[in-house]
Amino acid sequence: MATWLKIVFSLFITGIIAAVLVYVFIYNKPHPDYEKLDAAYTLAAADLYNAFTLNKTVSGNTYNGKVIALTGKLSKVEATDSIMVCVFVFNKGMFGDEGVRCTMLPKYREQARKLQPGSDVKLKGYCTGFNDTDLILEKCSIIKL
């Protein structure tokens, strides 16, 4: 009976140590500062959107998971609660406008709110993918107005 208790106690201690290590090295891992990262690619928003509409797989392999700097004429700025999204519209689809949607970092919400439709902007953000209607960039910052 004592051997069985030693095994259970050893497994319990090993589990506690494993949980602490997972927390320290994986869960508590610092996130990259996307605002300070250099852009892997600098493109016109229309060119990037067209690349994804022509070949989603190849473009996804190239751009997804990368920081991208986009230039172009801003179509509109959408605000919902605390989220600010800058939108470059290139098509009118069955469910509304289709294009590039850039979710802004909290630091840039007020600057984004002041942007006027039709103004030339340069944004930088992390490309998360194409959902067959919109290309999504997260953690975006304004580089140049």
Secondary structure by P-SEA (a helix, b strand, c coil): caaaaaaaaaaaaaaaaaaaaaaaccccccccccccccccccccaaaaaaaaaacaaaaaaccccbbbbbbcccccccccccbbbbbbcccccccccccbbbbbcccaaaaaaacccccccccccccccccccbbbbcccccccc
